[in-house]
Amino acid sequence: MSNLKLTVNGQNVAADVEPRTHLADFLREHAGLTGTHLGCEHGVCGACTIEVDGAPVRSCIQFAVRCEGAQVRTIEGFDDDAVMQQLRIAFNAEHALQCGFCTPGMLITARDIVTRLPHLVNAGDEPRIRRELAGNLCRCTGYQGIVRAIQHVLRERAGAPHAA
């Protein structure tokens, strides 16, 4: 067993964990944060995407002990985040939600796109947005609504007019 100490959603968390425990399992089982979904458990689908030290990470392939001392943020930790609020509203308005299984990871990836690439406000930027989303799989929406929601927030934050 290893003693793990990290900060999750602004709260200090400590637990004894097996070295083989993946971060997603730690978050769900030890911290009770079930918004982090497990899909493929191979880092391919993106359902388990969270932030570690401000960067998106696939928590299903990240060992929890490697995050000793890290700042971890799950979907539950974005309640007061202005960008995430905009994205949640846009996902709803643009019909970017269906079953919801991919949504937590998709929202965290979308937030990363909006904050890291704020210049993607033109219609011609759609291929780049789609490439950025390539690590997050959605079997329900066909991605059109998700891309439109991200474009909506990018334009809103840039003060640009919205496309019809």
Stockholm file with secondary structure:
# STOCKHOLM 1.0

chainA/1-164         MSNLKLTVNGQNVAADVEPRTHLADFLREHAGLTGTHLGCEHGVCGACTIEVDGAPVRSCIQFAVRCEGAQVRTIEGFDDDAVMQQLRIAFNAEHALQCGFCTPGMLITARDIVTRLPHLVNAGDEPRIRRELAGNLCRCTGYQGIVRAIQHVLRERAGAPHAA
#=GR chainA/1-164 SS CEEEEEEETTEEEEEEECTTCBHHHIIIIISCCTTSCCSSSSSSSCTTEEEETTEEEETTSSBGGGGTTCEEECGGGGTTCHHHHHHHHHHHHTTCCSSCSSHHHHHHHHHHHHHHCTTCCSGGGHHHHHHHTTTSCCSSSCSHHHHHHHHHHHHHHHTCCCCC
#=GC SS_cons         CEEEEEEETTEEEEEEECTTCBHHHIIIIISCCTTSCCSSSSSSSCTTEEEETTEEEETTSSBGGGGTTCEEECGGGGTTCHHHHHHHHHHHHTTCCSSCSSHHHHHHHHHHHHHHCTTCCSGGGHHHHHHHTTTSCCSSSCSHHHHHHHHHHHHHHHTCCCCC
//
